[in-house]
């Protein structure tokens, strides 16, 4: 299979299968289930999907990259810290198996990861900041991870109304824009530090959609639009998000027969923002909520607020 065909095949693999394989927790299912999960991961790897083994962290003085240990997100007095350039999606240990890369580039020592593409409505593109050179692929040695390098190339810009240390964008053909998020090298304590300080959720959303887990899992995309009657409930939900403290998503408690937090997933919420961006949230049993752009962390909101939101969806 040539590179073009391989890339096309990879692009057709739904990210949910990769994502749920990544969050698989061994020991929660019987032995045959563990072997099935391992086989699925191997098939994904053989198909060429990205396995971030460990993108090295930048050295701010030299602009070069240092190879850190495989650190994970940790909890401290100031909140949950996601270390710089933390990509620990290594599903297999065989270095002979190659992989494709999702879009990313390095700017001012931060790594910006592809989030989504949106239509250019004139409200997104900000100041020109630089040009990513590309030059990185799955065979690139660690000393190739330098300033402006990445798996994508092109001019990049700030996003109007958003902190450039968190979000940048690139033009795409046919009037479209790619959004990139820096989701590592950050510490989050309260929900407001993400949902207000970085995403400006309460001030900039135009509408809200939701989609039950089954619809999302089978790619039906049957999202229902909430009407104005749900505005108060939505606003209460956002307030609860802002007030809640962050925790590790891996710390969401699982029941005996559950092997992944996605067994507890209820639905997805889609906040349509003024600039065309979609802030996608995932809701789990127990009042847990995570943002698709930063899956390492979540918050838990009060049971009453969460129940009101779920009831709104069901009705």
Backbone bond lengths (Angstrom), bond angles and torsions (degrees), N, CA, C in turn:
res aa  C-N    CA-C-N  psi(-1)  N-CA   C-N-CA  omega(-1)  CA-C   N-CA-C  phi
1 X - - - 1.477 - - 1.524 108.82 -
2 X 1.340 118.19 126.90 1.453 119.20 -179.43 1.531 110.89 -79.43
3 X 1.352 115.23 171.34 1.466 120.31 -173.34 1.519 112.19 -61.49
4 X 1.345 116.48 -38.40 1.469 119.63 -178.18 1.520 111.33 -65.08
5 X 1.343 115.84 -44.18 1.459 119.04 179.55 1.526 110.82 -67.09
6 X 1.344 116.76 -37.97 1.451 120.57 179.82 1.518 110.62 -63.46
7 X 1.340 115.55 -44.18 1.463 118.97 179.17 1.524 110.60 -61.23
8 X 1.331 116.33 -41.28 1.464 119.93 179.33 1.511 112.02 -63.10
9 X 1.324 116.33 -39.45 1.463 120.35 179.40 1.514 110.76 -66.55
10 X 1.339 116.36 -42.34 1.456 120.62 179.74 1.512 110.64 -61.71
11 X 1.316 116.63 -40.41 1.455 121.50 -176.61 1.522 111.94 -63.94
12 X 1.323 117.16 -21.40 1.464 120.95 -178.13 1.523 112.87 -88.85
13 X 1.333 118.04 -8.81 1.456 120.49 -179.32 1.514 109.04 -79.50
14 X 1.307 117.21 124.31 1.454 121.48 -177.04 1.526 109.54 -67.25
15 X 1.340 116.38 132.45 1.457 121.40 -175.27 1.525 112.21 -63.73
16 X 1.323 117.27 -22.01 1.464 118.33 -178.21 1.518 112.19 -64.66
17 X 1.348 116.79 -32.08 1.455 119.15 -180.00 1.521 110.49 -69.35
18 X 1.320 116.55 -39.11 1.458 120.16 176.38 1.513 109.44 -65.44
19 X 1.321 115.84 -47.80 1.449 122.49 -175.24 1.514 112.11 -59.48
20 X 1.326 116.70 -45.45 1.442 119.02 -176.80 1.525 111.45 -74.11
21 X 1.323 117.10 -29.17 1.461 119.43 173.30 1.517 110.40 -65.32
22 X 1.334 115.96 -38.28 1.455 120.80 179.94 1.519 110.78 -62.85
23 X 1.328 116.44 -41.21 1.456 120.92 -176.03 1.525 112.90 -89.24
24 X 1.327 116.60 10.12 1.452 120.54 177.14 1.511 110.50 -62.39
25 X 1.318 118.00 134.73 1.459 122.77 179.61 1.523 108.85 -114.65
26 X 1.305 115.63 113.31 1.463 120.19 -179.97 1.517 110.20 -66.60
27 X 1.339 115.46 150.20 1.443 120.68 175.02 1.501 114.31 97.29
28 X 1.332 117.95 -10.85 1.450 121.12 -179.28 1.515 112.28 -91.81
29 X 1.335 116.59 -16.62 1.447 120.99 -179.86 1.513 109.87 -122.34
30 X 1.295 115.88 170.84 1.443 120.50 178.06 1.515 110.78 -68.79
31 X 1.341 115.29 165.86 1.449 120.68 -174.01 1.504 113.95 -54.74
32 X 1.324 118.49 -41.21 1.466 119.93 -177.46 1.512 111.60 -65.20
33 X 1.337 117.07 -29.88 1.452 119.71 177.85 1.522 110.37 -69.06
34 X 1.352 116.80 -38.99 1.451 119.49 179.25 1.518 110.52 -63.88
35 X 1.345 116.24 -40.09 1.464 119.22 179.14 1.519 111.09 -67.01
36 X 1.338 117.20 -36.90 1.469 120.14 177.55 1.524 110.52 -63.46
37 X 1.346 115.99 -42.33 1.458 119.21 179.69 1.520 110.79 -64.50
38 X 1.333 116.76 -41.67 1.460 120.30 178.67 1.514 111.19 -63.10
39 X 1.343 116.28 -40.65 1.460 119.85 179.12 1.515 111.03 -64.88
40 X 1.338 116.13 -40.11 1.464 119.79 178.76 1.518 110.77 -62.15
41 X 1.334 116.31 -41.54 1.458 119.84 178.88 1.515 111.09 -62.98
42 X 1.334 116.36 -40.98 1.453 120.27 -179.86 1.515 110.83 -63.88
43 X 1.343 116.40 -40.97 1.465 119.96 178.15 1.520 110.89 -62.46
44 X 1.328 116.50 -40.52 1.452 120.29 178.64 1.518 109.85 -62.13
45 X 1.336 116.39 -44.61 1.455 120.19 -179.13 1.515 110.84 -63.38
46 X 1.323 116.78 -43.42 1.456 120.22 -179.51 1.515 111.21 -64.75
47 X 1.329 116.87 -29.10 1.456 121.12 178.35 1.506 112.88 -74.36
48 X 1.335 116.94 -11.17 1.448 119.61 174.05 1.508 114.90 97.97
49 X 1.341 118.46 13.29 1.447 120.17 -179.41 1.520 109.49 -75.04
50 X 1.323 115.93 150.34 1.447 121.63 -176.46 1.514 112.59 -55.66
51 X 1.332 116.24 130.65 1.450 123.05 166.17 1.521 106.43 -121.63
52 X 1.321 117.37 102.95 1.456 118.75 179.98 1.514 107.33 -73.22
53 X 1.297 118.47 103.29 1.454 120.55 -179.73 1.523 110.08 -72.27
54 X 1.301 117.23 -49.34 1.461 122.07 172.02 1.513 107.59 178.52
55 X 1.296 117.05 100.97 1.453 119.74 176.75 1.511 106.86 -74.04
56 X 1.320 119.01 121.10 1.462 120.81 -173.73 1.520 111.71 -63.02
57 X 1.314 115.42 155.38 1.467 120.10 -179.63 1.513 110.26 -90.79
58 X 1.346 117.02 148.91 1.456 120.25 -172.73 1.515 113.21 -77.95
59 X 1.312 116.45 149.34 1.444 123.56 169.64 1.518 106.61 -98.78
60 X 1.325 117.40 112.43 1.455 120.99 -170.95 1.523 112.65 -65.57
61 X 1.333 117.18 -25.48 1.453 119.61 -177.37 1.527 111.73 -78.49
62 X 1.327 116.41 -44.88 1.456 119.73 -174.47 1.512 113.55 -93.42
63 X 1.337 116.92 -17.72 1.454 120.04 -174.24 1.504 111.82 78.02
64 X 1.316 116.59 -1.69 1.461 121.69 178.06 1.526 108.54 -87.28
65 X 1.325 115.10 -175.69 1.447 120.89 -176.68 1.522 109.47 -119.74
66 X 1.317 115.19 136.33 1.449 119.84 174.38 1.519 109.02 -105.50
67 X 1.307 116.75 142.26 1.458 120.68 178.49 1.513 110.19 -84.49
68 X 1.320 119.15 108.44 1.463 120.55 179.05 1.513 110.54 -86.37
69 X 1.325 115.43 173.03 1.450 120.12 170.00 1.522 108.07 -73.31
70 X 1.329 116.23 165.40 1.461 120.10 -178.68 1.529 109.79 -77.21
71 X 1.336 115.75 77.10 1.451 120.60 -179.48 1.515 110.25 -78.51
72 X 1.313 115.99 150.17 1.445 121.66 177.58 1.525 108.96 -115.79
73 X 1.331 116.46 166.34 1.457 120.65 176.26 1.519 109.35 -59.42
74 X 1.328 116.09 139.94 1.459 121.38 -176.31 1.518 110.07 -130.84
75 X 1.329 115.78 159.38 1.458 122.30 178.83 1.525 109.07 -106.91
76 X 1.326 116.08 129.74 1.457 121.76 177.40 1.511 110.74 -135.42
77 X 1.313 116.35 -170.49 1.467 120.95 -178.53 1.525 112.01 -64.14
78 X 1.322 116.83 -27.91 1.461 120.36 -177.33 1.518 112.80 -95.93
79 X 1.326 117.63 5.85 1.456 120.61 177.53 1.507 112.17 120.81
80 X 1.325 115.59 -158.03 1.467 121.66 179.55 1.523 108.37 -93.96
81 X 1.327 115.81 126.18 1.459 121.26 -179.74 1.522 109.75 -106.39
82 X 1.343 115.89 124.28 1.456 122.27 172.95 1.516 106.58 -101.02
83 X 1.323 118.97 113.29 1.464 121.15 -172.66 1.521 112.64 -65.05
84 X 1.331 117.46 159.23 1.465 120.56 -179.65 1.513 112.53 -57.10
85 X 1.337 115.47 138.50 1.462 122.73 173.56 1.513 112.04 48.89
86 X 1.332 116.00 48.66 1.462 120.28 -178.85 1.512 109.97 -90.65
87 X 1.302 117.43 102.54 1.455 122.72 178.89 1.507 107.67 -125.67
88 X 1.313 117.91 94.65 1.448 121.18 -173.71 1.525 110.81 -116.86
89 X 1.323 115.82 52.43 1.450 120.55 -179.49 1.526 110.65 -97.56
90 X 1.317 117.07 31.72 1.448 120.55 -177.18 1.528 109.05 -76.08
91 X 1.308 115.98 109.19 1.457 120.56 -176.26 1.519 112.14 -96.56
92 X 1.299 117.26 -16.91 1.444 120.58 178.80 1.517 108.71 -138.15
93 X 1.330 117.77 161.01 1.452 121.00 -174.89 1.519 112.90 -107.50
94 X 1.323 118.13 -1.50 1.452 121.33 -177.12 1.522 109.68 -78.58
95 X 1.351 118.39 109.93 1.461 119.95 -177.78 1.517 113.21 -68.36
96 X 1.334 118.07 -11.81 1.459 120.52 -179.49 1.520 112.03 -76.76
97 X 1.337 116.82 -18.24 1.460 120.32 -179.94 1.521 108.95 -82.37
98 X 1.333 116.54 121.75 1.456 121.15 -177.42 1.529 110.20 -91.86
99 X 1.301 115.97 171.89 1.458 119.85 -176.56 1.521 110.52 -150.10
100 X 1.318 115.44 159.84 1.450 121.57 172.22 1.521 108.82 -92.56
101 X 1.303 116.39 164.42 1.454 121.23 -177.60 1.522 110.85 -117.83
102 X 1.331 115.08 141.39 1.450 119.34 169.79 1.519 107.86 -75.60
103 X 1.326 116.92 170.54 1.446 120.51 -177.01 1.521 112.35 -73.24
104 X 1.325 116.99 131.35 1.445 121.83 173.56 1.522 108.70 -159.29
105 X 1.333 116.11 160.71 1.459 120.95 171.17 1.522 108.43 -153.31
106 X 1.330 115.67 163.34 1.458 122.76 -175.62 1.520 109.01 -109.33
107 X 1.329 115.77 129.08 1.468 120.57 179.53 1.515 108.54 -143.12
108 X 1.330 116.57 124.44 1.458 124.05 -178.66 1.524 111.70 51.74
109 X 1.325 115.05 40.98 1.452 120.82 176.89 1.516 115.33 79.11
110 X 1.337 117.07 -1.77 1.460 120.93 178.97 1.522 110.09 -104.99
111 X 1.315 115.88 148.64 1.458 121.10 179.41 1.525 109.24 -104.94
112 X 1.320 116.72 122.62 1.462 122.92 -178.60 1.522 109.08 -104.48
113 X 1.323 116.13 123.24 1.458 123.54 -175.31 1.524 109.89 -104.70
114 X 1.316 116.86 139.58 1.472 121.60 178.70 1.528 110.58 -58.15
115 X 1.337 116.03 131.96 1.466 121.53 178.81 1.523 111.64 -110.24
116 X 1.331 117.84 -55.36 1.462 121.18 179.19 1.522 109.33 -167.81
117 X 1.334 116.42 169.13 1.463 120.87 171.84 1.511 108.77 -110.64
118 X 1.324 115.08 148.38 1.458 121.12 179.89 1.530 109.06 -135.11
119 X 1.316 115.43 162.00 1.456 120.17 174.28 1.522 109.27 -74.88
120 X 1.311 116.41 141.19 1.461 121.47 179.64 1.527 108.86 -79.96
121 X 1.331 115.42 106.07 1.467 120.24 179.80 1.519 112.19 -104.49
122 X 1.326 116.51 14.01 1.454 120.82 178.94 1.509 114.56 82.40
123 X 1.344 118.15 1.36 1.457 121.56 -176.82 1.528 112.28 -112.79
124 X 1.317 117.43 11.05 1.458 119.77 -172.70 1.518 113.27 -113.26
125 X 1.315 116.91 -53.58 1.457 122.14 -172.03 1.525 111.26 -65.72
126 X 1.341 114.77 124.14 1.450 119.75 178.34 1.517 111.94 -108.44
127 X 1.327 116.50 -135.30 1.461 122.70 -176.00 1.531 111.44 -78.44
128 X 1.328 115.19 138.87 1.461 119.77 174.08 1.525 108.61 -66.55
129 X 1.347 116.54 131.51 1.461 120.82 -176.52 1.521 113.69 -117.16
130 X 1.318 117.78 -26.76 1.456 118.98 -178.26 1.512 111.45 171.24
131 X 1.318 115.40 -174.80 1.456 121.75 179.66 1.521 109.78 -130.29
132 X 1.310 116.02 120.50 1.467 120.87 176.87 1.520 108.84 -76.68
133 X 1.310 115.53 135.62 1.463 120.24 -174.00 1.516 113.69 -89.50
134 X 1.344 116.74 -11.12 1.462 117.56 -171.80 1.510 109.27 74.14
135 X 1.322 116.81 -128.06 1.470 124.69 171.65 1.522 115.12 75.33
136 X 1.337 118.77 -10.53 1.459 119.88 -179.75 1.520 109.84 -104.82
137 X 1.311 116.20 128.75 1.452 121.36 169.61 1.524 108.28 -134.19
138 X 1.340 116.37 -171.75 1.459 119.76 -173.92 1.522 113.51 -67.19
139 X 1.332 117.88 -11.95 1.461 120.86 179.95 1.522 112.40 -101.55
140 X 1.331 117.81 0.70 1.460 120.76 -175.76 1.529 111.08 -70.26
141 X 1.335 118.85 128.58 1.469 121.25 177.02 1.525 110.38 -70.72
142 X 1.311 116.34 167.37 1.464 121.02 -173.49 1.516 112.85 -61.39
143 X 1.342 117.97 -30.14 1.459 118.39 -178.37 1.524 112.58 -75.55
144 X 1.334 117.19 -1.37 1.459 120.89 175.00 1.506 113.77 -87.55
145 X 1.336 117.14 -8.93 1.459 121.74 -178.52 1.527 108.65 -86.74
146 X 1.311 115.79 76.30 1.460 122.02 -175.35 1.526 109.73 -114.77
147 X 1.301 115.69 174.39 1.465 121.87 179.79 1.524 111.47 -53.49
148 X 1.343 115.72 130.90 1.457 126.52 178.44 1.527 113.98 76.09
149 X 1.319 118.12 -4.29 1.464 119.74 174.68 1.524 109.63 -78.02
150 X 1.316 116.51 165.50 1.451 121.24 178.96 1.509 110.28 170.92
151 X 1.309 116.44 -175.09 1.464 120.89 177.22 1.516 111.60 -91.22
152 X 1.340 117.27 -4.50 1.462 122.12 175.85 1.525 108.44 -125.31
153 X 1.312 116.33 158.30 1.455 120.51 178.48 1.516 109.64 -131.62
154 X 1.326 115.31 155.06 1.456 119.84 178.12 1.516 112.02 137.77
155 X 1.320 115.82 169.38 1.465 121.38 177.10 1.521 109.95 -69.44
156 X 1.324 116.00 139.81 1.464 118.94 175.75 1.519 109.86 -126.10
157 X 1.333 114.70 155.83 1.457 122.42 -170.52 1.525 110.15 -136.14
158 X 1.324 115.29 162.06 1.463 119.39 168.38 1.527 108.07 -71.43
159 X 1.324 115.75 163.77 1.462 121.95 176.06 1.518 107.51 -107.43
160 X 1.312 116.95 124.14 1.464 121.02 -176.49 1.532 110.76 -53.59
161 X 1.334 115.56 126.55 1.456 121.08 176.28 1.514 114.61 85.35
162 X 1.344 118.16 0.20 1.458 120.74 -177.84 1.525 110.55 -124.15
163 X 1.318 115.84 147.07 1.456 122.23 -179.30 1.527 109.52 -66.56
164 X 1.334 118.33 123.36 1.464 119.69 -179.06 1.520 114.28 -66.44
165 X 1.326 117.87 -16.27 1.462 118.55 174.46 1.529 111.11 -73.94
166 X 1.339 116.58 -11.82 1.461 121.29 -179.97 1.519 112.82 -110.05
167 X 1.338 117.91 -39.47 1.454 120.81 -173.97 1.523 111.63 -140.23
168 X 1.335 115.88 135.40 1.453 122.97 173.21 1.521 108.14 -133.47
169 X 1.328 117.15 173.46 1.459 119.26 -178.89 1.520 110.83 -146.71
170 X 1.324 115.08 162.27 1.455 123.46 175.33 1.517 109.10 -132.39
171 X 1.328 116.37 147.45 1.456 120.11 174.18 1.519 109.82 -72.16
172 X 1.303 115.25 142.95 1.447 121.56 171.92 1.528 106.67 -122.58
173 X 1.304 117.86 158.87 1.452 120.10 -179.63 1.516 112.55 -62.20
174 X 1.332 115.75 165.29 1.467 123.08 175.56 1.521 112.70 60.34
175 X 1.335 117.26 37.96 1.454 120.87 173.29 1.504 115.02 69.17
176 X 1.307 117.53 31.84 1.457 121.75 -179.98 1.523 110.19 -118.56
177 X 1.338 115.31 158.87 1.461 122.22 -178.17 1.529 108.82 -132.96
178 X 1.330 116.01 136.08 1.459 121.87 174.85 1.521 109.39 -96.05
179 X 1.323 116.73 132.42 1.459 122.46 177.39 1.517 109.90 -101.09
180 X 1.330 115.62 139.46 1.464 122.20 178.67 1.521 108.68 -126.81
181 X 1.329 116.22 137.07 1.456 121.79 -177.44 1.525 109.96 -118.95
182 X 1.321 115.58 136.76 1.461 121.31 171.40 1.525 107.34 -89.77
183 X 1.315 116.65 101.99 1.463 120.75 -174.97 1.520 112.81 -110.26
184 X 1.331 116.97 18.88 1.460 121.48 176.38 1.520 109.15 -132.31
185 X 1.338 115.46 167.45 1.452 119.36 -178.07 1.516 112.57 68.39
186 X 1.328 117.19 29.77 1.464 121.44 -177.86 1.524 110.04 -130.16
187 X 1.331 115.24 156.44 1.462 122.42 174.19 1.517 108.22 -123.69
188 X 1.307 116.61 128.97 1.461 122.59 -178.29 1.522 109.35 -124.73
189 X 1.330 116.00 127.06 1.468 119.70 177.41 1.528 111.67 -107.98
190 X 1.319 116.17 -52.59 1.461 120.27 -179.54 1.530 110.52 -114.56
191 X 1.317 115.42 152.72 1.455 120.85 -177.11 1.510 113.52 -55.50
192 X 1.332 116.83 -32.99 1.463 120.51 -178.52 1.522 112.07 -60.40
193 X 1.333 117.79 -26.08 1.466 121.35 -178.84 1.527 111.40 -68.81
194 X 1.315 116.70 -22.92 1.461 121.27 175.12 1.519 111.26 -101.66
195 X 1.325 116.72 -53.93 1.458 120.60 -169.92 1.526 113.63 -75.77
196 X 1.328 117.81 -24.44 1.464 119.95 177.02 1.521 112.00 -108.64
197 X 1.351 117.23 -54.81 1.458 120.20 -175.51 1.525 112.28 -62.85
198 X 1.333 117.19 -35.81 1.465 120.12 -175.99 1.532 113.27 -104.65
199 X 1.333 117.25 -41.90 1.463 120.38 -175.84 1.528 113.48 -99.61
200 X 1.325 118.30 -15.91 1.475 122.62 179.63 1.531 111.10 50.49
201 X 1.292 114.95 48.36 1.461 120.40 -170.25 1.524 113.26 -63.83
202 X 1.319 117.85 -49.75 1.467 119.91 -171.98 1.521 112.59 -67.58
203 X 1.327 117.59 -27.25 1.468 120.46 -175.43 1.524 114.14 -92.24
204 X 1.310 117.44 -16.29 1.466 119.07 -167.82 1.530 115.44 -124.20
205 X 1.329 118.90 2.47 1.462 116.53 179.85 1.527 110.37 -87.19
206 X 1.318 114.51 143.43 1.465 121.17 -179.46 1.521 112.25 -100.37
207 X 1.324 116.21 -37.82 1.456 120.53 -178.78 1.524 108.95 -153.21
208 X 1.318 115.11 165.57 1.461 121.35 -178.97 1.517 108.95 -129.86
209 X 1.309 115.56 133.00 1.449 121.55 173.20 1.524 109.40 -121.12
210 X 1.317 116.10 161.23 1.449 118.72 173.13 1.519 108.58 -141.06
211 X 1.317 114.96 160.83 1.460 121.65 -178.84 1.518 108.57 -147.51
212 X 1.310 117.04 125.33 1.459 120.11 -179.02 1.519 110.17 -67.10
213 X 1.306 115.25 157.78 1.463 121.89 -175.33 1.528 112.63 -55.35
214 X 1.315 117.01 -44.37 1.459 120.44 -176.46 1.526 110.58 -62.23
215 X 1.325 116.83 -42.31 1.462 120.44 179.20 1.520 110.42 -62.27
216 X 1.337 116.94 -44.82 1.470 120.78 -179.78 1.523 110.89 -65.08
217 X 1.322 117.07 -43.38 1.461 121.49 -175.32 1.531 111.85 -62.23
218 X 1.316 116.93 -37.69 1.464 120.53 -178.75 1.529 112.22 -97.71
219 X 1.342 115.91 13.95 1.457 122.09 174.52 1.526 113.44 59.76
220 X 1.329 116.31 31.78 1.467 119.93 177.51 1.530 111.72 -77.21
221 X 1.320 115.19 -29.58 1.462 121.55 178.00 1.524 112.53 54.33
222 X 1.314 116.78 42.68 1.462 120.42 178.81 1.528 109.01 -91.90
223 X 1.323 115.38 74.77 1.455 120.31 -178.95 1.520 110.37 -84.78
224 X 1.317 117.10 134.86 1.460 122.74 178.75 1.524 109.49 -101.72
225 X 1.317 116.52 135.46 1.456 121.14 -178.12 1.524 109.73 -86.73
226 X 1.334 116.80 131.91 1.457 121.60 178.70 1.522 109.79 -80.01
227 X 1.312 116.50 142.86 1.461 119.82 179.61 1.527 110.17 -92.17
228 X 1.332 115.86 -177.86 1.457 120.91 -174.10 1.529 112.89 -66.83
229 X 1.316 117.07 -20.58 1.465 119.89 -179.75 1.527 111.39 -64.57
230 X 1.308 115.40 -23.45 1.460 118.16 -178.77 1.514 113.72 -89.98
231 X 1.340 117.61 3.37 1.456 120.46 -175.35 1.525 112.61 -59.31
232 X 1.317 117.66 -44.31 1.456 121.01 -178.69 1.521 110.84 -63.17
233 X 1.321 116.00 -42.70 1.468 119.90 179.53 1.521 110.65 -64.30
234 X 1.339 116.00 -41.69 1.467 119.97 178.70 1.516 110.72 -63.20
235 X 1.325 117.64 -43.71 1.456 120.88 -179.99 1.525 111.83 -64.96
236 X 1.321 116.78 -38.00 1.467 120.29 175.70 1.528 110.73 -64.44
237 X 1.310 115.10 -37.55 1.458 120.31 177.74 1.527 110.78 -63.80
238 X 1.329 117.47 -44.87 1.460 120.94 179.44 1.524 110.15 -63.23
239 X 1.329 117.32 -41.17 1.467 120.67 178.07 1.521 111.05 -61.27
240 X 1.325 116.07 -39.26 1.458 120.21 178.43 1.530 110.75 -67.72
241 X 1.335 116.65 -38.78 1.468 120.34 175.85 1.521 110.34 -58.33
242 X 1.326 116.37 -45.88 1.449 120.98 -176.09 1.520 112.42 -65.44
243 X 1.322 116.97 -34.38 1.466 121.02 -175.88 1.525 113.01 -83.51
244 X 1.323 117.77 -20.22 1.462 121.25 -174.51 1.528 111.32 -75.29
245 X 1.330 115.68 152.46 1.453 121.19 177.19 1.517 110.47 -91.24
246 X 1.324 115.80 144.53 1.457 120.32 178.70 1.522 110.99 -74.57
247 X 1.313 114.04 150.68 1.451 123.11 175.34 1.519 108.10 -141.89
248 X 1.312 117.22 169.69 1.450 121.21 176.25 1.522 110.12 -75.07
249 X 1.304 117.01 133.38 1.468 119.83 177.77 1.524 110.92 -60.46
250 X 1.320 116.45 -32.12 1.464 119.83 179.29 1.520 112.52 -65.44
251 X 1.337 117.06 -14.99 1.466 120.59 -179.08 1.525 112.60 -90.82
252 X 1.317 118.22 0.67 1.463 120.07 173.21 1.526 107.66 -63.43
253 X 1.317 118.34 122.05 1.471 119.85 -175.60 1.530 111.90 -67.53
254 X 1.322 114.91 139.68 1.460 121.46 178.86 1.519 110.32 -108.41
255 X 1.330 115.53 146.02 1.455 120.32 173.21 1.524 109.93 -77.00
256 X 1.308 116.56 171.46 1.455 122.15 -172.13 1.518 113.51 -56.37
257 X 1.312 117.74 -41.13 1.464 120.88 -175.33 1.517 113.37 -96.19
258 X 1.330 117.22 13.96 1.461 120.91 179.44 1.524 109.70 -103.65
259 X 1.332 116.53 138.09 1.456 120.18 178.83 1.523 112.12 -116.37
260 X 1.315 118.64 -2.06 1.453 122.39 -179.19 1.521 108.91 -150.82
261 X 1.337 115.98 151.53 1.459 118.64 176.44 1.516 111.20 -63.95
262 X 1.327 117.06 -20.02 1.457 119.88 -178.64 1.525 112.14 -74.81
263 X 1.332 117.05 -10.84 1.456 120.06 169.06 1.526 110.52 -68.84
264 X 1.329 116.43 -19.53 1.457 121.21 -178.37 1.529 112.21 -99.55
265 X 1.331 116.55 0.65 1.457 119.44 -175.80 1.529 111.36 -71.11
266 X 1.317 116.12 134.64 1.462 122.37 -179.65 1.521 111.43 -100.48
267 X 1.320 116.48 -50.13 1.455 119.39 -177.05 1.524 110.66 -163.38
268 X 1.325 114.70 173.37 1.455 122.91 174.23 1.521 108.25 -113.45
269 X 1.334 115.72 143.09 1.457 121.48 173.77 1.517 108.29 -113.95
270 X 1.330 116.51 141.28 1.454 121.96 179.83 1.522 109.14 -124.59
271 X 1.327 116.35 109.14 1.463 121.01 174.74 1.524 107.94 -90.80
272 X 1.320 116.57 114.18 1.457 121.42 177.89 1.527 109.07 -84.05
273 X 1.336 116.23 115.82 1.453 121.43 -174.08 1.531 111.16 -91.12
274 X 1.320 116.01 163.91 1.465 121.33 -176.39 1.519 112.66 -61.86
275 X 1.324 117.43 -32.21 1.462 119.49 -178.44 1.521 112.59 -85.92
276 X 1.328 117.78 3.92 1.458 121.53 179.36 1.508 114.14 98.63
277 X 1.323 117.20 -9.94 1.459 121.18 179.51 1.529 110.43 -70.34
278 X 1.326 115.88 151.83 1.460 121.95 173.71 1.518 109.26 -114.17
279 X 1.321 116.92 119.28 1.459 121.32 173.06 1.523 106.96 -90.75
280 X 1.322 115.33 108.17 1.467 120.12 -176.03 1.522 110.34 -98.52
281 X 1.320 115.82 122.91 1.461 122.34 177.44 1.517 109.66 -112.09
282 X 1.330 115.60 152.35 1.459 120.56 177.91 1.524 108.15 -121.74
283 X 1.316 115.24 130.10 1.459 121.82 -176.42 1.523 109.94 -107.62
284 X 1.346 114.64 132.27 1.454 121.34 -177.73 1.526 110.36 -121.49
285 X 1.316 115.68 154.14 1.457 120.66 175.51 1.524 110.13 -53.14
286 X 1.333 115.36 141.15 1.451 119.48 -179.45 1.514 113.33 95.53
287 X 1.349 116.98 1.24 1.451 119.82 177.46 1.515 114.94 86.77
288 X 1.323 117.61 17.47 1.463 121.26 -178.89 1.528 110.00 -88.27
289 X 1.341 115.41 140.29 1.457 121.60 -177.18 1.528 109.06 -137.71
290 X 1.335 116.60 134.92 1.463 120.37 176.34 1.522 109.84 -132.13
291 X 1.322 115.57 156.68 1.462 123.57 176.93 1.525 108.09 -98.57
292 X 1.337 117.23 132.08 1.463 120.40 -175.12 1.521 112.80 -58.51
293 X 1.318 117.29 -28.14 1.453 119.60 -178.62 1.507 114.62 -75.33
294 X 1.345 117.81 -17.54 1.462 121.77 179.81 1.527 107.56 -139.73
295 X 1.307 116.29 82.56 1.458 120.97 -172.29 1.525 113.51 -77.97
296 X 1.335 117.56 -11.65 1.457 119.89 -177.87 1.522 112.84 -68.17
297 X 1.330 117.45 -23.93 1.453 120.48 -173.25 1.525 110.91 -126.53
298 X 1.330 114.79 160.74 1.465 121.12 177.08 1.517 108.40 -152.70
299 X 1.317 116.18 172.54 1.459 121.84 172.05 1.519 108.10 -125.64
300 X 1.313 115.33 161.11 1.465 120.74 174.02 1.518 108.21 -118.90
301 X 1.327 116.19 121.86 1.453 120.33 -178.65 1.531 109.65 -99.61
302 X 1.346 117.89 161.42 1.467 120.87 -177.76 1.525 112.37 -56.53
303 X 1.310 114.57 146.73 1.465 121.34 -175.73 1.528 112.24 -58.79
304 X 1.332 117.27 -41.25 1.472 120.61 -177.45 1.524 110.94 -64.00
305 X 1.337 116.80 -44.46 1.465 120.89 179.62 1.514 110.88 -64.40
306 X 1.313 115.55 -42.83 1.462 120.53 -179.69 1.528 110.77 -65.08
307 X 1.326 116.77 -43.22 1.463 120.97 -179.45 1.529 111.10 -63.36
308 X 1.326 117.23 -37.84 1.466 120.68 178.47 1.520 110.98 -63.88
309 X 1.340 116.04 -39.64 1.460 120.14 179.75 1.522 110.82 -66.53
310 X 1.319 116.51 -47.47 1.466 120.35 -179.27 1.518 110.46 -62.58
311 X 1.343 116.38 -39.20 1.473 120.41 177.79 1.522 110.87 -62.78
312 X 1.337 116.14 -37.86 1.471 119.71 177.58 1.518 110.68 -61.59
313 X 1.318 116.56 -41.73 1.456 120.15 178.33 1.528 111.35 -64.88
314 X 1.302 116.20 -44.98 1.461 120.39 -176.44 1.518 112.34 -65.73
315 X 1.310 115.99 -28.50 1.474 120.37 -176.93 1.509 113.92 -98.19
